[in-house]
Amino acid sequence: MKVLVIGKGGREHALAWKLGQSPRVAQVFCAPGNAGTALDGVNVPIEPNDFERLIKWAKKEEIGLTVVGPEEPLALGIVDCFQKAGLRIFGPSKEAAQLEASKVFAKQLMRHADVPTAEFRVFDHPDPARHYIETREYPVVVKADGLAGGKGVIVCSTTEEALAAVDRIMVREEFGLPAGRQIVVEKRLEGQELSILALVSGRAILPLQATQDHKAALDNDAGPNTGGMGAYCPAPLATPELVGEIEQSILVPTVHALKRGRRPFRGVLYAGIIVTNQGPRVLEFNCRFGDPEIQPLLMRLRTDLVDLIEAVVDGKLDEFPESRLQWDPRPAVCVVMASQGYPGNYAKGKVISGLGEAANLSDVKVFHAGTKLENNLIVTDGGRVLGVTALHDTLAQAKERAYEAVSKISFQGAFYRKDIADKALHANS
């Protein structure tokens, strides 16, 4: 069959690459795609939120399955529109996608379902938010309610930083008016973060292997929050006991609460977890594959991704035994190469060289995120440009191989973290 992937980032390149490996897939299309998806499939010049054109095109091309990458079209109801048009599509409904589209909705659902998360308050005006922050004796995190491209969460160390965050979100509207109409102010938790992704269909939940993301822009978790600067899989922090606890205390009650609220979830549920001294707590939920977590995850997945996604779409995930989920035993590390200035303003159109040399290394895949083709050259077209991903026998070797590949690639203003996977390596040393 023909498969369509919607989006144009590193996640979508990883999905297109993996789906294309299925013997059941004749061709993979990506709308609108990037320079990498053009190498592993066929790009279609339609934007992710142009549902009408996407549906018309998918019908004309007889697309058998559509997989949605980014959160915005999900929040706007692309799944509902495709299903109404009789097309098979992977992802949650608009109602279920509120879990990611609204931080306020997610926190209130967790409160009602008794899911462990940081204590919080919701505000729709800056003055009471400021007063609340000034009366706290602990550091807080300030979150824009709506979607902000992974940048609407501001982790604060001081009262001044928290007050400035309120100003940025609610007064200056840096993340847009809808995103900043309400904010969540929550207690800042200490611990390591984990990304737990699970396939969900109705009541059936199938957790994938745990990954660890690096949100801060700079080494040692310094600098502003980004969409993610690198990831590794599996995460040694995620012991079978911890994953079992997360499934029982977080995934199960969340999925059941959505079902009770007549928002049954079908797709991939991503729980951003912080492992505190009191146990795992939810930082946020996403309703799609994580980027860059999906890059090392799919490098290791041996099961046909089409089989997994179809089990979700067709409501047959409960018939998919966990034993069918096969993984490469070797760990994978992904290092994101970003444009100078990211997550703030950055230049585009810088020529990228060395991609061929990096690709020639064994067990390396360079996933394109913010790239495009211009006059037969691959140039930068985003903040996060490439996700350089490597497999190897040990985590230390996978890290070394990923950075060896990174060293072969260059573009003006490129920067990347040099400590991806160090948390796990230091824990083991």
N, C-alpha and C positions, 0 to 999 in steps of 0.2 A: 504494500500500500504506500501511498504518498503521505508524508507527515509534514505539518507546518509548525515551526517554532516561532513564537511571537516575542519580539524584543531585539536588542542590539548590543548587549553587554557580554561580559565574560561568562556569565551563567548561561546565556543563550548559545554561545559558541560551544560550551561544554555539552549542553543538551543535544545540539545538532550533531556534534561529533559522535556522541554515544549512541544516539538513536540511529544514526547512519550505519552503525556496526551490526544492527540487527538483520538477520537473514530475511526478515519479514518486511523490511522497508526497501522500497524501490528507489525513492528519492526523498531528500530532506530539503525543505524550503525554509527560509528565515526572513521574517518581515519586521523591520527593514534590514536587519543583519549588519555585519561589519566586514572588514577585509578578511577576517579569519573564517567567518561563516561562508564567505564566497569561495574559500578553498575547500571547505568540507561539505558544501551544499550549494544551493542556488538562492541568491538574495531576491527579495520581492520589495519594490520601493513603496511600501504602504506603512504608515505610522501605526504603532500599537493601539492607539485610541480611536482609530478610524474604523469602527466596527462594521459599518455598512459596506465599505469597500472590501474589508477583509472577508466578510461573509460571502459577498458576491464572487470574489476571486476564489475562495475555498470551494464553493459550489461548482464553479466553472472547471476548476482543476481536479475535481473529485478527490479532495483531501479526505483521507480516512481517519485521521487523528490530528488534533491541534493541541499543542502544549504551550501554556502561557508562562513566560519567564517573569516579567516584572509585576510589581504590586499595583501600580496605578490602574491598568486595564481591569484587573480583578476587582478593585474597589469600585470601579465605574460600572461593573456588571457585564463584562464581556462573556462570561460563562453562560449567564441567563440568555443573552442575545443569540449566541451560537446554538444553544440547545433548542431555543424557540424555532430556529431555522433548520432544525433536524440534523445538526452537525455534532460529531463527538468531540468533546473538549475536556482537557484535564485542568482542574482548578476548582476552587470553591465558588459558590454563588456570591452575589453582591452582599447578601445579608450575612453570610458566614465570614466573608472577607473583612467585615467590620472589626474583627479581632485584631487585624493589623492596621486597618484604616483609621481607627480611633483608639488612642491610648486610654481615653476615659472609659470607653465601652469595655476594653480589655480588663482594666483594673477593677471595674465594678463587677464584671462577670467573675473574676477571680475571688473577689470578696464574697460574693453570694455562693460560689462553689467551694469555698474553703480551700482554695489553691494557695500555697505559701508564696508570698511576695512581700516586698517592702511596704511598710505603712505609708499612707499617702493621703493627700487632699487634692480636690479638684477646684480650680478657680476659673471664672469667666471675666474677671476684671483684675488689672494689675495691683490696685491698692491693697485689697485683702491678702493677695499673694505675698506682697512685700511685707506686710505686717506679720504674716505667718512665718516667713523665713527669718525675720528679725527676732522672733521669739523662740527659735529652735536652738538647741544646744549641741546640735550635731550637723555635719555637712549634708547637703541635699543634692538631688538630681532634679533638674527642671526639664520637662518634656513638652514639646508642642503636641497637641492632641492629634493633628492630622498628619498625612504623609509629607515627609520632608527629605526624601532621597537618602535616608540613613544619617542625616545631619541634624535632625531636630531634637536630639538628646544631648543636654549639656551637663556634664559631670562636674560638680563644683566642689572646691576645697574650702572656700571661705564664704562668708555672708555676702561680701562685695561681689564675688563672682556670681552668686545666685541671683542677686538683685539685677546685675547686668544681664543675666540670662533672661529674666522676666522682661526686661526692657527690649532685648533683641527680638524675642518671640512675639510679645503682645503689643508693644508700642511701635517699634521700628518695622515690625512685620517682615523680618528677614526671610522667613520661610513661607511667606504668602499669608493672605488674610484668613482663608478657611483653616489652614493648619494651625494658626495661632489664636483662634477665637477662644479656645479653652487651653489650659495647661494643667499638667499633673506635677505636683511637687512631692517628691518622695524621699524617704531617708536613704542616704547613700550607704550601700552595703559593701563590705570588704570581702574579697576572696577571688579565686580564679573563675574565669568564665568558660562555659561550655556551650556548644551549639548541638542541640539534640533535634534531629529531623526525623519525622515519622510519617509514613504514608497512612492516610486515614480514609476510610470509606464507611459511612454510617457509624456503627459501633466498633468496627474492626480497626485495630491499630498495629502497624508494623514498623517498629523503630529501625532506623538505619544506623550505621556505625557513627559514634560520636566524633565530632571534629572540634578543633579549637581555633577561633578567629582572633585576629589582632586588630582592634578597632582604632587605636590611637595612631596618629600619623607618623610618629617618630619612635626611635629605639627606646626601650625601657618604658613603654607606654606613656611617653611624653607627647605633648602637642594636642591639637584638637581631635575630636572624634571624626572618623571617616566612615565610608561604607564598608571598610575592611581592607587591611594592607597585606594580608597573607593568612594562610591557614594550614593546619596539618591534620592528618587522619591516619590511624585512630588516635584519640587523645588518651594517654595512659591514665589521666585523672579519672576517666569514666570507667570505673570498675564495674563488673557485672552487678554488684550489690547496689551501687549508686544509680546505675541505669534502671534497675528494677524499681528503686524507690521513686525515681523521676516519673517512670511510667505510671505507677500506682497513685502517687500523690499529686501529680500535675497533669499528665496527658489524659488519663482516664476521666477524672472529674471535669476537665475542660471540654472534652469531646461530648460527654454526657450532658453538660450544661447547655452547650450549643444545640444539641438535639432536643432537649426539653424546651428550649426557647424557640423552637421551630426554625432553627438555622442549621440543619444537619450539615456536617463538614465533609467535603470530599475533595481530596487533593493532598498536598504536603503541608503538614503542620510543623512549624519550626519554633521550638522553644529556646529562647536565649536565657541560659541559666547561670546564676552565680552560686558557687559552692561556698557557703559560709560555715562558720563553726557550728551553727545551729542546723545545718543541713542545706539542701538545694532550695533556692528561691528563684522565682521567675522575674527576669528583668523586662522581657518583652516577648510578644508572640509575633511571628510573621506567618503569612499564608502562602508562601512559595519557597522554592529552593534558595538557600543562602548563597550569596556571592561575596567572597571567594570560596566558601566552604564546599560548594558543589564540585569545584575543580579537583581537589584531591580525593573527594568521595567517589566521583565517577571514574577517576583513574584506577581506583581499586575495585570497583564493582564488576563482577564477572557475569552476573545474571543479566539476561536480556532486559534492558530498560523498558522496551515496548511491552513485554509481558507484565511487568510490574505496574506500569501506568494504566494498561488496559484493565487489570484486575481492580484498580481503583475506580476507573470510569464506569465499568460495567457492574459495580457493586459486588464483586466476587473476591475481594481482598481476604475475606474470612476463609476462603478455600485455598489461599496461597500459603503453604506451610513455611515457617521460618527457615527450615532446612533447605528450601530452594534458593534462599538468599546466599549467594556465593561471593566471597571476597578474595582478592589477591592478598596473601598474608603479608606482603611487604608494605611498609608505611609510605605515605606520600606527603610531600611538602609543596605548597604553592606560595610563591613570592610575587607580590603585586608591584609592578613598575608604574609609577605615577608621574603626572606632569607637575613641573615646578609651580608651587602656589596652591595646589590641591590640599585641603578641600575648599579653599577660597578660590579666587579668580586665577585662571591659568590660560596660557596661549594654546592655540591649536595649529595643526598644519605642519608640525615638525617631522621631518623625514626620519623613518626608523630603519636602522641598518643592523645586520647581523642575525636576522631571524632564521635564515637558512642554516648558518653555523650552529645556532642553538638547537634547531630541530634535528640536526644530524647526531646529536648525543643520544645514546641509547636510553630508553625509558624516560624521555623528556617530551612533554607536549606544551607548546606555547599557546595559551588560550588568549584570543584577542578580546579586549573589552572596548576601549575607546580608540578605535582605528577606522580608517577608510582608505579606499583606493583613489589616488589622484594622479592623473597622467602616468599610469603604470607604476606609481610609487606608493608604498604603504606609509601613511602619515598619521600623526596623532589626531584624535577627534574627541577626547574626553579627559576627565581628571585621572581616572584609573585607566591605564593604557593596555597593559598586558598582565596576564596571570601565568607566570612561568612555573610549571609544575613538573615534579620529578618523583619517580618511584625508586626505592633501593632497599637493600636487605635490612638495614637498620635506619632509625630516624636520623641519626647523625649523618649517615651516608646520603640519605635522601636530601637532607638540608644542603650538604656539600655539593651534590649534583645539581640541585636547583640553582644555587648561587654560581656554579660554574657556567650554567646556561645563561644566567642573568649577565655575567661578565662579558658575554659575546655580543650582547645587544646594546645598541646605544641610540639615543635621540637627544636633541638639545633640551636641557632642563630636566632630564630624567632623575628621579630619586626613588629610593626604596628603603624599607627597614632591613637592617642586617642581622636581626635577632629572631627571625621567625623560627618557631619550634624550640627556642632556648628554654622556655618554661618547663617543658617536658624533659629536656636533656639535663637541666640542672637538678630537677627533682630526682632523676635516676642516678646522678653522679654522687 
